[in-house]
Amino acid sequence: DVKVTQSSRYLVKRTGEKVFLECVQDMDHENMFWYRQDPGLGLRLIYFSYDVKMKEKGDIPEGYSVSREKKERFSLILESASTNQTSMYLCASNFDGAYEQYFGPGTRLTVT
Amino acid sequence: AQKVTQAQTEISVVEKEDVTLDCVYETRDTTYYLFWYKQPPSGELVFLIRRNSFDEQNEISGRYSWNFQKSTSSFNFTITASQVVDSAVYFCALSVPLIQGAQKLVFGQGTRLTINP
């Protein structure tokens, strides 16, 4: 079974804090993705990575950065958390090509 | 630009009723893929089906069936004889090419389906 894990299910942080969200996949997938999910908006792509150390901006990258030092691990970083970054964050991975993406359980982040 | 629209925000039916979730998409790509995902209360998105743009055959998997019509840019999902365990948020998604073989998914807003006993 494909497994994508995320470091936390729930996280509460204060405005201005630096936040790290970690994602690990065990299927040797080339591609990894970070989405955020907001009511009425579906899921929107923040960043993706197609190889180690390679990253590309998605549709809403402002306020975020990412790191992929190992193939199985993809981190999302909020340099200075703000209240408008309160959301559900979902990590996904897949092989090259239009194959289905496998999702982690999500991290519900609240910034106060 | 690519777009997916799920006009039904919420649907509520009684168990054993049939229910259809609508999905309409927009794309200028000639080759693309469509997906349905289920998000139960636990939060994790579960893959249900992938369809490519060249295959318009309907697909049936148990109580689930999908109707892909390129002429109307629709990819609808029907649950027959619904059960309480089908209660979830369902997302339709469209693949969009990125770089280096990667594809992102453009998601609809989701339809919250509630099956009442």
Chai-1 contact restraints between the chains, C-beta under 6 A:
chainA,res_idxA,chainB,res_idxB,connection_type,confidence,min_distance_angstrom,max_distance_angstrom,comment,restraint_id
A,N31,B,A102,contact,1.0,0.0,6.0,A-B,restraint_1
A,G40,B,Q109,contact,1.0,0.0,6.0,A-B,restraint_2
A,G42,B,F107,contact,1.0,0.0,6.0,A-B,restraint_3
A,G42,B,G108,contact,1.0,0.0,6.0,A-B,restraint_4
A,G42,B,Q109,contact,1.0,0.0,6.0,A-B,restraint_5
A,G42,B,G110,contact,1.0,0.0,6.0,A-B,restraint_6
A,L43,B,F107,contact,1.0,0.0,6.0,A-B,restraint_7
A,L45,B,K104,contact,1.0,0.0,6.0,A-B,restraint_8
A,Y50,B,Q100,contact,1.0,0.0,6.0,A-B,restraint_9
A,Y50,B,A102,contact,1.0,0.0,6.0,A-B,restraint_10
A,D96,B,G101,contact,1.0,0.0,6.0,A-B,restraint_11
A,A98,B,Y33,contact,1.0,0.0,6.0,A-B,restraint_12
A,A98,B,S95,contact,1.0,0.0,6.0,A-B,restraint_13
A,A98,B,Q103,contact,1.0,0.0,6.0,A-B,restraint_14
A,E100,B,F47,contact,1.0,0.0,6.0,A-B,restraint_15
A,E100,B,R50,contact,1.0,0.0,6.0,A-B,restraint_16
A,F103,B,E44,contact,1.0,0.0,6.0,A-B,restraint_17
A,F103,B,L45,contact,1.0,0.0,6.0,A-B,restraint_18
A,P105,B,G43,contact,1.0,0.0,6.0,A-B,restraint_19
A,P105,B,E44,contact,1.0,0.0,6.0,A-B,restraint_20
A,G106,B,G43,contact,1.0,0.0,6.0,A-B,restraint_21
